[in-house]
Amino acid sequence: MKFSGELTVKAPRERVYEAVRDARFFASCVDGVRDLQETAPDTYAAVFETKVAYMKFAFKVSVQVVRAEPPKKIEAKIEGTPLGIVGRLSATSLTTLAEAGDATRISYDVETALTGKLGSLGQPVLRAKAKEMEKQFAARLAAAFVAPGTS
């Protein structure tokens, strides 16, 4: 299953790249991520909890940055094991940053494979959840770049 989208942040590309490349900051923009730890250079472990449709899921995830080209691209590989049920999550993501006047356009492509109970939910449900998560992420990222006193 493939997800892609774009969002724009009112900040210079270099600042946005530095923020998105900072694992702690990035995780703070993703609802449900906790217990982030760096396990090796460019490799992180965390717990990700979310609710999809009527089911709640928690995953132990591992994220490895496999390519970083400042200030243009970040590619990561994600592996996750759900806690309490049989299944697996694996994904690759490519994030591209481009200048858009005084703002930065962030484009992303995520290729995801799900097995087990989560995989059986179906693409429409998972796409709706991905769009909801994108909106939350975009709002949190944009809020981080609002200058004090301008909100």
C-alpha positions as CSV (number, residue, x, y, z in Angstrom):
1,M,0.0,0.0,0.0
2,K,1.4,3.4,-0.9
3,F,0.7,6.8,0.7
4,S,1.9,10.1,-0.6
5,G,1.2,13.7,0.0
6,E,2.5,17.2,0.4
7,L,2.5,19.9,3.0
8,T,4.0,23.4,3.2
9,V,5.8,24.9,6.2
10,K,6.5,28.6,6.5
11,A,10.2,28.3,7.2
12,P,13.5,28.1,5.2
13,R,14.3,24.6,3.8
14,E,17.5,24.2,5.9
15,R,15.6,24.8,9.2
16,V,12.8,22.4,8.2
17,Y,15.4,19.8,7.2
18,E,17.2,20.1,10.6
19,A,14.0,19.8,12.5
20,V,12.7,16.8,10.5
21,R,16.1,15.1,10.8
22,D,16.0,15.5,14.6
23,A,14.4,12.2,15.7
24,R,13.1,13.6,19.0
25,F,11.4,16.5,17.3
26,F,10.0,14.4,14.5
27,A,8.6,11.9,17.0
28,S,7.0,14.8,18.9
29,C,5.0,15.6,15.8
30,V,3.7,12.0,15.4
31,D,0.7,11.3,17.6
32,G,1.2,8.1,19.6
33,V,5.0,7.8,19.6
34,R,6.7,7.3,23.0
35,D,9.9,5.9,24.5
36,L,12.1,6.9,21.7
37,Q,15.7,5.8,22.0
38,E,18.7,6.0,19.7
39,T,20.0,2.4,19.4
40,A,22.9,3.2,16.9
41,P,23.8,6.1,14.7
42,D,20.7,6.9,12.6
43,T,18.8,4.0,14.1
44,Y,16.0,4.5,16.6
45,A,13.5,2.3,18.6
46,A,10.2,3.5,19.9
47,V,6.6,2.4,20.8
48,F,3.9,3.6,18.5
49,E,0.2,3.4,19.6
50,T,-2.8,4.2,17.5
51,K,-6.4,3.4,17.1
52,V,-7.6,2.3,13.6
53,A,-11.4,1.9,13.2
54,Y,-12.5,0.2,16.4
55,M,-9.2,-1.5,17.2
56,K,-6.2,-0.1,19.3
57,F,-2.7,-1.1,18.3
58,A,0.7,-0.8,19.9
59,F,3.9,-1.5,17.9
60,K,7.5,-1.8,18.9
61,V,9.1,0.0,15.9
62,S,12.6,0.4,14.6
63,V,13.5,3.3,12.3
64,Q,16.7,3.5,10.3
65,V,17.7,6.5,8.3
66,V,19.2,4.9,5.2
67,R,19.9,8.0,3.2
68,A,20.2,11.7,4.1
69,E,21.0,14.4,1.6
70,P,20.9,17.8,3.4
71,P,18.7,19.8,2.9
72,K,16.8,17.9,0.2
73,K,16.0,14.2,1.1
74,I,15.6,11.7,3.9
75,E,14.9,8.1,3.3
76,A,14.0,5.8,6.2
77,K,13.2,2.1,6.7
78,I,10.6,1.2,9.3
79,E,10.0,-2.2,10.9
80,G,7.3,-2.8,13.5
81,T,6.0,-5.7,15.5
82,P,2.5,-5.3,17.1
83,L,2.3,-5.9,20.8
84,G,-0.2,-8.5,21.7
85,I,-1.2,-9.7,18.3
86,V,0.5,-11.6,15.4
87,G,1.6,-9.4,12.5
88,R,4.2,-7.2,11.1
89,L,4.6,-3.6,9.7
90,S,7.3,-2.7,7.3
91,A,7.6,0.5,5.4
92,T,10.0,2.7,3.5
93,S,9.6,6.4,3.4
94,L,11.1,9.1,1.2
95,T,10.8,12.7,2.2
96,T,11.8,15.5,-0.2
97,L,12.1,19.1,0.7
98,A,11.9,21.9,-1.8
99,E,12.0,25.7,-1.6
100,A,8.7,27.4,-2.2
101,G,9.4,31.1,-1.9
102,D,9.9,31.8,1.8
103,A,8.4,28.4,2.7
104,T,9.3,24.8,2.3
105,R,7.3,22.2,0.5
106,I,7.6,18.7,2.0
107,S,6.7,15.8,-0.3
108,Y,6.5,12.3,1.1
109,D,6.0,8.8,-0.3
110,V,5.5,5.9,2.1
111,E,5.3,2.3,0.8
112,T,3.8,0.1,3.6
113,A,3.2,-3.6,4.0
114,L,1.0,-4.9,6.8
115,T,0.4,-8.5,7.8
116,G,-1.9,-10.0,10.5
117,K,-4.9,-8.4,12.0
118,L,-4.0,-4.8,10.9
119,G,-3.5,-5.9,7.3
120,S,-7.0,-7.4,7.3
121,L,-8.6,-4.0,8.0
122,G,-8.5,-2.9,4.3
123,Q,-6.9,-0.1,2.4
124,P,-9.8,2.5,2.7
125,V,-9.7,2.3,6.5
126,L,-5.9,2.6,6.6
127,R,-5.8,5.4,4.1
128,A,-8.3,7.4,6.2
129,K,-6.1,6.9,9.3
130,A,-3.0,7.9,7.3
131,K,-4.7,11.2,6.2
132,E,-5.8,11.9,9.8
133,M,-2.2,11.4,11.0
134,E,-0.9,13.6,8.2
135,K,-3.1,16.5,9.3
136,Q,-2.0,16.1,12.9
137,F,1.7,15.9,11.9
138,A,1.4,19.0,9.6
139,A,-0.3,21.0,12.3
140,R,2.4,20.2,14.9
141,L,5.2,20.8,12.4
142,A,3.8,24.1,11.3
143,A,3.2,25.2,15.0
144,A,6.9,24.6,15.7
145,F,7.9,27.3,13.1
146,V,5.4,30.0,14.1
147,A,7.3,33.0,15.5
148,P,6.4,33.9,19.1
149,G,3.7,36.6,19.1
150,T,2.4,35.9,15.6
151,S,-0.1,33.2,16.2
